[in-house]
Amino acid sequence: MTIPLPQLTDLPAEIIEIAGTLEAAGFETWCVGGALRDRVLGYPSEDVDLATAAKPEAVLQLFRRTVAVGVRFGTVGVLDRRNVLHEVTTFRKDVATDGRHATVEFGVSLEEDLARRDFTINALAYHPLRHEWRDPFAGGSDLQRRVVRAVGDPARRFAEDYLRSLRALRFAARFEFEIEPATWNAARSGVSGLSDLSAERVREEWFKGLETARSLVRLSMLWREVGAAARWLPELVAQYPFASATPAPRDPVVLTVGLCGEPATLLQRLRASNEEIDRARAMTRASAEPPSSAALEVRRWLAQVGHAAEDLRLLATYRAGGPPAWVATL
């Protein structure tokens, strides 16, 4: 069952202009991706992607200022007057996958392009000129029901790219959605495939989850229950260490230090940068807080912790749910 979706009146003018140029040249063009999902849910998003019947060489010819973002996979970046890059990708389908990468074929329909998406809530398309929706997999209904559901067969969808199971956890924690039972079971059954992912992709997904989750408690729980923590984050602590509402800003390195034992070892496994690993080491070597709010004690603590002071202040704020008393003395 599909539900009526709202007309989008806040699409960037540059997106409408790019779509208009493609359509005038005879190429069907639609807005796609997470920006549509976010707009329907009431989250502002400037990053609107376009999918088109035009092949990359046609896009390169139609626009004067372009960047070859991923031409082999059908994506060309079009620069607008403000030098903002907008991704334009040719309709495509996967013809071969290995759980990490896909070989794609161009010259397919919009419906076939949407069929290769991970979840129904991401398989929406909106025509920016005609103001009509395409929702072949009832993603609008799943947004209303607050459900993360794979497009088509969940086991097959995850086998195409095992990172999708981690994305399901992130969306569920970000939007407070439930994961549809068949999708959840497929994620748990295919957890061994996570071992084949690159550490960099897993780190990016973990960091994105930490930055966007409405509930970090739930994010941590989902990683443990699906089996992803055992594969990649065995140091994840069982007892949640922060206040129920984690204040902004969200720093994924500081959050990882608070949520995981031996965080530097974990970040090395995830191939974080040397700077991020050094920050984790500095936080775990130092005293987490000064012994009191007295100015002399805070000064001594600052001398001891050095450049880790700001990270430790943020960590203490996460744990308390707000700035502890000694922060005022800083």
N, C-alpha and C positions, 0 to 999 in steps of 0.2 A: 504494500500500500504506500502511495506517495501522498504528501501533504503539500498545500500551496506554500511556496517560498516567497519571501518579500522582494519587491523590486529594490535593486541597489542604486541608491542615488548619490553615493559618495565615492564612486570609482575615480581615481586620478584622471585628470583631463588628458594626460600623456598616454595613458592606456587606451582611452577611447580613440585618440588620434592614431596610434599605431594600428589598432584593430581596423579603423576606417581605411587606412592606407592599404592594408592587406585585403580587406573585403573589396575595395574598389578595383584591385588588381585581379579579382576573381577567386580569391582564396578564402574559404570558410575559416573563421577565426572566433575563438571563445576564450573567456576568462576561466581559469581552472586553478586548482590547488587549495592550500590551507587558508588563503586569504578569504575565500568564499565561506568556508566553514566558520572562520572567526567572525566575519561580518554578521552571519545569521545568528551567532551566539552573542553578538553585542560587543565583540572585542575589536578595537580599531586595528587596521593593518594596511600599511602602504604597499607592501610587497605583493603585488598582483601579477601572476604569471599568465602568459597567453599560450594557447595551443592552436595550431593552424594547419590547414591542408598544404600550405606552401612548404616546399623542401628548403633546406638551409641555403642552397645556392640562390634561390629566389629571394629569400629574406635579405641576403647580403647585397643583392642587386637593388632591392627596393629602398633600402635605407642607406644614407650616406655615412653615418657614424655607427659602426658596429664593432663588437668584440666577439671573437670566436671562442665562446665560453666552453662549448662541448659539441662542436659540429659533428663529430663522429656519432654522437648520440642524438643529434637533431636539434641542439640548442644553440641559438645565436643571441647574444646580448645586444639590444638596441639602446643607444644612448640618447636621452632626450636633451632639451635645451639647457637643463640644469646639470647635465652630466650624470644624471641618475641612470643606472643600467636596469633595463627591463628584459627579462628572459622570454624569448619566443621559441617555442619548441614544436617541431613537426609532429603531427599525429603519428603514433608508432605503436607497435606491439612487440612483445618479447618473443623471440623465436628459439632462444636457448638461454638457460640460466645454470649457474653452478652454486647457488646459495649465497654468492657474494656479488657477482657481476652478471649483466645481461647482454645478449646480442639482440639488437633491435632491427625491426623492418619498418620502413616508411611506406606511405601510400595507402594508409588504412583510414577507416572512418573515425569520427569522434567517439562513437560508442565503443569501438575496439580499443581506442586509446584509454577511455575511462575504465575499461575492463581490466587493464593492467595495474590499476591503482591498488594500494594496500587495503584501505578500509572504505566502507560506503560513505562515511562522512567526509572523505577526501575525494570521492568520485563524483563530484558535482561539476557542472559547467554552466556558465552564465554568458549570454550574448550581450555585450555592452552596448550594441546599437539597437537591437530589437527588444531588449529587456525581457528575454525569455530564458527559462531554465531547462536544462537536461539533467534528469536524475534517474538513470536507468536501474539503479540498485537500491532505491528507496533510502538514500542517505539523509534526505530531509526528515523522514519519519524517525530514523535513528537519532538524529539531532534532537528531535522533540522528546523521544523516549530516553535520551541520555545514555546511549549504548554505543560501544565500540564493537563493530562487527566487520569481519573480513569480507572482501569482495569475492564471491564465489566460494570455492572449496578452501577453508582456512589452512589445512595442511599443505596443500599445493602452493598457496600464497606465501606461506612462511618458508617453504623449501626453495622458492625462487630467490628469497633474500631473508636470511634468518634475523637480520636486524629489525625486521618488521615486528617481531614479537616484543622487542624492547620498546619500539615506538608505541605499541598498544598499551604498554604500562605507562608510558609518559602521557599519552592522551587521557587515559583513565584518571591519572593523578592530577593532571592540569585542569580538567573540566569537571572532575568528580563524576565521571561516567562509570557505569558498570561495563565489564567486558562480557560480551555474549558468550554463553556456555561453550558452544562448539569452537569458537575462536580461542577461548581460554584453554580448553582441552588440547587444541592443536599446538598452542604455544608451550604448554607443559610437556607434551609428547615429543616435540621437536627441540627440546632444550639442548640436546647434545650438539645440534648444529651451531649453537652459539660459539663453540670452541673454534670453529673455522673462520670466525670473523676477525678482522684486523683489530688490534688493540686500540688504534686511533678512532675507529668508528664506534667502538663500545664506549670509549671515554667521552666522545662527543655526545652520545646519547645520554650517558649518566649525567654529564654536566648540564645538558639542556633540561633534563628532568629536575635537577636540583634548582635550576633557575626559574622554572615555570610551574612546578607542582603547587596546587592550592594546599595540599596536605603532604608534607614530607614524611609524616608517619605512614601514610598510605603508600607513597612511592617506595619506601624502604620495605614495607610489608609485601608489596607486589613483587619486587625483585627477589625477595626470599622465597615466596610461595611458588613462583613459577620455576624456580631453580636457577635463575640467572646469577644470583648472589654467590651461590656455591661455585659456579663456573668462573666468575670474574671478580667478585667482591667478597671473598671468604672472611675478610676482616670486618665486615659490616656488623656492628654491635646489635645484640638482641634487644637491649633496653634502650628505648628512644631517649636521647640525652637533652633534647631542647624543649623549650616552652611550646605550648600547643600552636601558637601563632608565631611564625618566624618573621622577624622584622626585615624590612628592606634596608640596604641593598642585599641581594643574594650573591654571595661569592662562593662559587663551587669548590674552590680549594679549601677555604675555611670550613665550609659545610662538610666536606669529605673528612677533614681532620676531626671534626666533632662526632661524625657518625661512624668512623672506622678506627679500629686499632691498627697500629703500624701504618699510618696513612702514607708515609713516604714510600714504603715498599709497594703499597697498592698503586700509587701514582706512577711508580717506575714500571709496574706491570702494564699499566694503561698507556705507557709511553707519553706521559705528560712532559712538558718542557722542563729543562733544568731549573728554570726560575721557579716553577710551580712546586717541583720536588724540594728545592731548597727552602721555600716558604714553609712547607709541611714539616721539614726537619727542624727549622728554627722554632716553630710553634710547640713541637713536642719536647724540645730540649729545655725550654724555658718554663718558669713558673707561670701557670695560667693566669693568675691574678696577683696583685699586691696584697699583703696580709691585712691591710686596712686602708681607709680613705685618708689617713694622715699624709700631709704633703711630703714629709721626709720618707715615709714608706713608699709612696708612689714614685718619688725621685729615684730611690734605690732600685725599685723594680724596673723603671725605665732604663737605668744604666745596665741592669742585668740582661734585659730582653732585647735591647737595641732595636734593629729594624723590624722585629716581629711584633712590636707594641700595637700597631694599628690592627694587624690580623687578630691578635689576642683580645683586643678591645671588642672587635666584631664577634669573635667566638663567645666571649662572655655575654654579649648582648643577645645572641641566639639562645644561649642556655637560660638566661633569665627572662627572656621575652621583652626586654627593654634594657636601657643602660643601667648597669649596677651603680651603686652610690659612688664608688671610687672614680668612675669616669669623669665626674664633675671636677675632680681635682686635677685631671690631666691638663 
